[in-house]
Amino acid sequence: MSDSRQGTEKAAAPQRKDVRRNKQILLDAAAAVFVTAGVEAPVRDIAARAGVGIGTIYRHFPTRADLIVAVFRHQVETCVEAGPALLASCPTAYEALERWIDLFVDFLVTKHGLAAALQHDNAGFETLHAYFIDHLVPVCTQLLDAAAAAGEIRSGIGGLQLMRGVGNLCVGAENDPSYDARALVALLVAGLRQPQRPRAGADDAEV
């Protein structure tokens, strides 16, 4: 390989990294705006949060549907990576599960706008839904199994079962700003806790 070609490839590599990093910043900004303002939020709000011009967003994502789908995949990947990381860093497996579910709720807020964005592309929506199930159910199951093995929650709870329960609780937030889905989800996750057993030999409480 000639020196000139090697030089060109070395120069191209940092450029590709810069493009990926810039795209990541855009997706993080869009996800944050979608969580607070919905998927119909003005593109200028996303651009302002990312610190770029509106044209930069349209260069990467020509349509709103393109942006929403990209954010959907980005958030799936973020949740997948977060599972093992939280298990490694949190004091307990139950806390890791709580924090992961919190991320999952943020993701669901964005997911609810996906059907409208892809209303003319049912096949595309089904493909993304399958991607969502295939990638997130194993992570949720891993967190549940770890918490159950530690004796922190009841055993026998499936990842898909819990995710559906969380999803159903989040649906009400779509049309009612006063609906506190996160508080209800917290109650659901708290209900997974293993009941505390009385200490052996403890004196009966006086009536």
Salt bridges, closest charged atoms under 4 A:
GLU9 OE2 - ARG5 NE 3.70
ASP18 OD1 - ARG21 NH2 2.32
ASP28 OD1 - HIS74 NE2 2.60
GLU40 OE1 - ARG64 NE 3.86
ASP102 OD1 - ARG182 NH1 2.42
ASP106 OD1 - ARG182 NH2 2.58
